[in-house]
Amino acid sequence: MMLAGAALSLTACDKDNPTPNNGGQVEPAKVKFIVTASDLEKDLFGGAYMKVFDDLTNTSRTNVSIYGEADAVKSFDGYTQFAFNHTTNVFTASIYAKGGSEQGIGKRQNGLRTYTYSDGKLTVLQPLKIDKFGNVGAYGSYSYATELGNPFVMRVDAKGNGQKIAVDFSKWQINGANPDIYGITDLGNNQVAIAVSYADRDSFGVAFADYDLNVSSVITSTRAGHGAAGRKATRYNPLVKDADGNLYAFGGTATSDAKVGAVRIKKGTKEFDTDYYFDLLKASDGYRVRKAFHITSDKFLLEFFAEKGKAENMGATGRFAVVDMSDKSLTWVTGLPANISGCYIGWGDSYNGKFYLPISSGTGLLKEAAKGVTPTVYAIDAATARATVFMTLKSDNVIKGFTIATK
């Protein structure tokens, strides 16, 4: 399946366009970022709007309106996850079936849509359908979407052309069954690590493959259980790389409490480090990890489930923490709303030692939605674990994503 196209553009707040510099960083004042918003009442059924901003040092933006604005890029489809490929400058948004529109990808369809980014502008390409939803991300010069329950990956190139790849796990099946794919992490040099989970095993699995997803080996950890967290059909990648290229596998949904921890694969190796284990259940006083995001160096932002000892698919979010993977220390984040368990948590991104986390009023997806929450992007400092207000939106907006566009 090959699809490509272009139709709509959006200009950022100024014409400066720092070029991604492959390893260095653009100064924060010149960084551009994309904010995606939906309507609080319509949520996934109302589509989404995206707007490009610049300057991470500007914390004076308040009561900003994005949804429904003429200077924002409109999507008829509802989005849930986002990824930005800084090699190709391609922005990817996942389309959740509940928000699939007849005017967009098609009623109740799953898929993803890519946008090219250049000079502060987003240019939309055609959507690509997948049979089931899972996880989206980027590696090499590609974006991707996985399918829950199927060994398929929709790989998309920089022009929006999609190729459905059947990942061959035939040599690594257990009881005749393929593992589920939970995320793909770029290792560079035509190599990726794929987070996998076997239905009848409480172990964290990692498959190594090339950029065409030809699997060369699969390893499993006996110390960390599976990391299979999500919400409804959405899944979160539990295999995250630090600044030095070391991989950390977060077994937040392990069946055994003794396996709720993180294990490490050192850069350049394809085996788990037998000398490393971070007991996250003990460090968090009994809570389980839902999401893990890299911030800087070997520090990560972890999202924990609200109920101690539980990791239910539709369970509420409880708290966030900054963890130092070398020191094996955990610091709870301060400054976030007290009623966060009823809030909508958007898809954030990190830059220059801070993680930008969107939080809004709860939507219909939540059992007990918090009302009257000002839609806010919080900047969480990795050094202090303190969250401060970066920008706010109008109360009828829900911030679906905050994505760094230039590095």
Residue pairs with C-beta under 8 A, 6 or more apart in sequence:
1 128
1 162
1 163
1 164
2 161
2 162
2 163
3 125
3 126
3 127
3 128
3 160
3 161
3 162
4 125
4 126
4 159
4 160
4 161
5 125
5 126
5 160
6 116
6 123
6 124
6 125
7 123
7 124
8 73
8 74
8 122
8 123
8 124
9 73
9 121
9 122
9 123
10 50
10 51
10 52
10 71
10 72
10 73
10 120
10 121
10 122
11 52
11 71
11 120
11 121
12 32
12 52
12 53
12 54
12 120
12 121
13 52
13 53
13 54
13 55
13 120
14 54
14 120
15 119
15 120
16 30
16 54
16 120
17 32
17 118
17 119
17 120
17 406
18 26
18 27
18 30
18 31
18 32
18 406
19 406
20 26
20 86
20 87
20 89
20 406
20 407
21 407
25 351
25 352
25 407
26 406
26 407
28 55
28 56
28 57
28 351
28 352
29 55
29 56
29 57
29 58
30 54
30 55
30 406
31 54
31 55
31 56
31 351
31 404
31 405
31 406
31 407
32 52
32 53
32 54
32 120
32 405
32 406
33 52
33 53
33 54
33 56
33 349
33 356
33 402
33 403
33 404
33 405
34 50
34 51
34 52
34 53
34 82
34 84
34 91
34 117
34 122
34 401
34 402
34 403
34 405
35 50
35 51
35 53
35 64
35 66
35 358
35 377
35 391
35 393
35 399
35 401
35 402
35 403
36 48
36 49
36 50
36 66
36 79
36 82
36 93
36 346
36 399
36 400
36 401
36 402
36 403
37 48
37 49
37 50
37 51
37 66
37 67
37 375
37 393
37 397
37 398
37 399
37 400
38 44
38 46
38 47
38 48
38 49
38 67
38 78
38 79
38 397
38 398
38 400
39 46
39 67
39 68
39 396
39 397
39 398
40 360
40 361
40 363
40 395
40 396
40 397
40 398
41 396
43 78
43 99
43 363
43 364
43 365
43 398
44 78
44 80
44 96
44 98
44 99
45 78
45 98
45 99
46 67
46 78
47 74
47 75
47 76
47 77
47 78
47 99
47 101
47 104
48 67
48 74
48 75
48 77
48 78
48 79
48 93
48 400
49 66
49 67
49 68
49 69
49 72
49 73
49 74
49 75
50 66
50 72
50 73
50 75
50 93
50 115
50 122
51 66
51 69
51 71
51 72
51 73
52 120
52 121
52 122
52 405
53 61
53 391
54 120
56 351
56 352
56 354
56 390
59 379
59 388
59 389
59 390
59 391
61 390
61 391
61 392
62 391
62 392
63 392
63 393
63 394
64 391
64 392
64 393
64 394
65 393
65 394
65 397
66 72
66 393
66 397
67 394
67 396
67 397
73 115
73 122
73 124
75 93
75 104
75 113
75 124
76 101
76 103
76 104
77 95
77 99
77 100
77 101
77 104
77 105
77 111
77 113
77 127
78 95
78 96
78 98
78 99
78 100
78 101
79 93
79 94
79 95
79 96
79 99
79 400
79 401
80 94
80 96
80 99
80 234
80 347
80 400
81 93
81 94
81 135
81 136
81 234
81 347
81 401
82 91
82 92
82 93
82 94
82 136
82 347
82 400
82 401
82 403
83 91
83 92
83 136
83 137
83 138
83 143
83 403
84 90
84 91
84 92
84 117
84 138
84 349
84 403
84 404
84 405
85 92
85 138
85 141
85 142
85 143
85 158
86 407
87 140
87 141
88 141
88 142
88 158
89 116
89 117
89 118
89 405
90 114
90 115
90 116
90 117
90 138
90 143
90 156
90 158
91 114
91 115
91 116
91 117
91 122
91 403
91 405
92 112
92 113
92 114
92 115
92 136
92 137
92 138
92 143
92 156
93 112
93 113
93 114
93 115
93 136
93 401
94 111
94 112
94 133
94 136
94 145
94 234
95 104
95 105
95 109
95 110
95 111
95 112
95 113
95 127
96 110
96 133
96 233
96 234
97 108
97 109
97 110
97 133
97 233
98 108
100 106
100 107
100 108
100 109
100 110
100 111
101 107
104 113
104 127
105 111
105 113
105 127
105 129
106 129
109 129
110 129
110 130
110 131
110 132
110 133
110 233
111 127
111 128
111 129
111 130
111 145
111 154
112 127
112 128
112 130
112 136
112 143
112 145
112 154
112 156
113 124
113 125
113 126
113 127
113 128
114 125
114 128
114 143
114 156
114 160
115 122
115 123
115 124
115 125
116 122
116 123
116 125
116 158
116 160
117 123
117 405
125 159
125 160
126 160
128 145
128 154
128 156
128 160
128 162
130 145
130 147
130 152
130 154
130 164
131 147
131 150
131 152
132 147
132 148
132 149
132 150
132 233
133 145
133 147
133 148
133 233
133 234
134 145
134 146
134 147
134 148
134 181
134 182
134 233
134 234
134 235
135 145
135 146
135 181
135 182
135 183
135 184
135 234
135 235
135 236
135 237
136 143
136 144
136 145
136 146
137 143
137 144
137 183
137 184
137 185
137 237
138 144
138 186
139 184
139 185
139 186
139 192
139 211
140 186
140 190
140 192
140 211
141 157
141 158
142 155
142 156
142 157
142 211
143 155
143 156
144 153
144 154
144 155
144 156
144 184
145 153
145 154
145 156
146 152
146 153
146 181
146 182
146 183
146 184
146 235
147 153
147 154
147 181
148 180
148 233
148 235
149 180
151 166
151 167
151 168
151 169
151 178
151 179
151 181
152 164
152 165
152 166
152 167
153 164
153 165
153 167
153 181
153 184
153 213
154 162
154 163
154 164
154 165
155 162
155 163
155 164
155 165
155 213
156 162
156 163
157 163
165 212
165 213
167 181
167 194
167 207
167 209
167 213
167 215
168 214
168 215
169 178
169 179
169 196
169 207
169 215
169 218
171 215
172 179
172 207
172 215
172 218
174 198
174 200
174 201
175 200
177 198
177 199
177 200
179 196
179 197
179 198
179 205
179 207
179 218
180 196
180 197
180 198
180 199
180 228
180 235
181 194
181 195
181 196
182 195
182 196
182 197
182 227
182 228
182 235
182 236
182 237
182 238
182 239
183 194
183 195
183 235
183 236
183 237
183 238
183 239
184 192
184 193
184 194
184 195
184 237
185 192
185 193
185 194
185 195
185 237
185 239
185 240
185 241
185 247
186 192
186 241
187 193
187 241
187 245
187 247
188 245
190 210
190 211
191 208
191 209
191 210
191 211
192 208
192 209
192 210
192 211
192 213
193 206
193 207
193 208
193 239
193 247
193 265
194 206
194 207
194 208
194 209
194 213
194 215
194 239
195 204
195 205
195 206
195 227
195 237
195 238
195 239
195 249
196 205
196 206
196 207
196 218
197 204
197 205
197 226
197 227
197 228
198 205
198 220
198 226
201 220
201 226
202 225
202 226
202 254
202 255
202 256
202 259
203 220
203 221
203 222
203 224
203 225
203 226
203 259
204 220
204 221
204 224
204 225
204 226
204 227
204 238
204 249
204 251
204 263
205 218
205 219
205 220
205 221
205 226
206 218
206 219
206 220
206 239
206 247
206 249
206 265
207 215
207 217
207 218
208 215
208 216
208 217
208 218
208 219
208 270
209 215
209 216
210 216
217 270
219 270
219 271
219 272
221 249
221 251
221 263
221 272
223 259
223 261
223 263
223 272
223 277
224 249
224 250
224 251
224 254
224 259
224 261
224 262
224 263
224 277
225 251
225 253
225 254
225 255
225 256
225 259
225 260
226 251
226 253
226 254
226 255
227 238
227 239
227 249
227 250
227 251
227 252
227 253
227 254
227 289
228 235
228 238
228 253
229 235
229 236
229 238
229 252
229 253
229 289
229 290
229 291
229 311
230 236
230 313
231 313
231 314
231 365
232 313
232 314
232 365
236 290
236 291
236 292
238 249
238 250
238 251
238 252
238 289
238 292
239 247
239 248
239 249
239 250
240 247
240 248
240 250
240 292
240 293
240 294
240 300
241 247
241 248
241 294
242 248
242 294
242 297
242 298
242 300
242 325
243 294
243 296
243 297
243 298
244 267
244 297
244 298
245 267
245 268
246 264
246 265
246 266
246 267
246 298
246 325
247 264
247 265
247 267
248 262
248 263
248 264
248 265
248 292
248 300
248 325
249 262
249 263
249 264
249 265
249 272
250 262
250 280
250 289
250 292
250 302
251 259
251 260
251 261
251 262
251 263
251 289
252 260
252 280
252 288
252 289
252 290
252 292
252 311
253 288
253 311
254 260
254 261
257 281
257 309
260 279
260 280
260 281
260 288
260 289
261 277
261 278
261 279
261 280
261 281
262 277
262 278
262 280
262 325
263 272
263 273
263 276
263 277
263 278
264 272
264 273
264 276
264 325
265 271
265 272
265 273
266 273
278 323
278 325
278 328
279 328
280 288
280 289
280 302
280 323
280 330
281 287
281 288
283 323
283 328
283 329
283 330
284 304
284 321
284 330
285 308
286 308
286 309
287 304
287 305
287 308
287 309
287 318
287 319
288 304
288 305
288 309
288 310
288 311
289 302
289 303
289 304
289 305
290 303
290 304
290 305
290 311
290 315
290 317
291 302
291 303
292 300
292 301
292 302
292 303
293 300
293 301
293 302
293 348
293 350
293 355
294 300
294 350
295 301
295 322
295 350
295 353
295 354
295 355
295 380
295 382
296 350
296 352
296 353
296 382
297 382
298 324
298 325
298 326
299 322
299 323
299 324
299 325
299 382
300 322
300 323
300 325
301 320
301 321
301 322
301 333
301 348
301 350
301 355
301 357
301 380
301 382
302 320
302 321
302 322
302 323
302 330
303 317
303 320
303 345
304 317
304 318
304 319
304 320
304 321
305 311
305 312
305 315
305 316
305 317
305 318
306 315
306 316
306 317
306 318
306 319
306 341
307 315
307 316
307 318
314 367
316 341
316 342
316 366
316 367
316 368
317 340
317 341
317 343
317 345
318 340
318 341
319 332
319 333
319 340
320 332
320 333
320 336
320 357
320 380
320 387
321 330
321 331
321 332
321 333
321 385
322 330
322 331
322 333
322 380
322 382
322 385
323 329
323 330
323 331
331 385
332 385
333 380
333 385
333 386
333 387
334 385
334 386
334 387
335 378
335 380
335 386
335 387
335 388
336 357
336 359
336 378
336 387
337 343
337 359
337 370
337 373
339 370
339 373
340 359
340 370
341 368
341 370
342 362
342 366
342 368
342 369
342 370
343 359
343 360
343 361
343 362
343 366
343 370
343 373
344 359
344 360
344 361
344 362
344 363
344 365
344 366
344 369
344 398
344 399
345 357
345 358
345 359
346 357
346 358
346 359
346 360
346 398
346 399
346 400
346 401
346 402
347 358
347 400
347 401
347 402
347 403
348 355
348 356
348 357
348 358
348 377
348 401
348 402
349 355
349 356
349 402
349 403
349 404
350 356
350 404
351 404
351 407
353 381
353 382
353 383
354 379
354 380
354 381
354 382
355 379
355 380
355 382
356 377
356 378
356 379
356 380
356 390
356 402
356 404
357 377
357 378
357 380
357 387
357 402
358 375
358 376
358 377
358 378
358 399
358 400
358 401
358 402
359 373
359 375
359 376
359 377
359 378
359 399
360 373
360 375
360 376
360 393
360 397
360 398
360 399
361 369
361 370
361 371
361 372
361 373
361 375
361 395
361 398
362 368
362 369
362 370
362 371
362 373
363 369
363 398
372 395
374 392
374 393
374 395
375 392
375 393
375 394
375 395
375 397
375 398
375 399
376 389
376 390
376 391
376 392
376 393
376 399
377 389
377 390
377 391
377 392
377 399
377 402
378 387
378 388
378 389
378 390
379 387
379 388
379 389
379 390
380 386
380 387
381 387
381 388
393 399
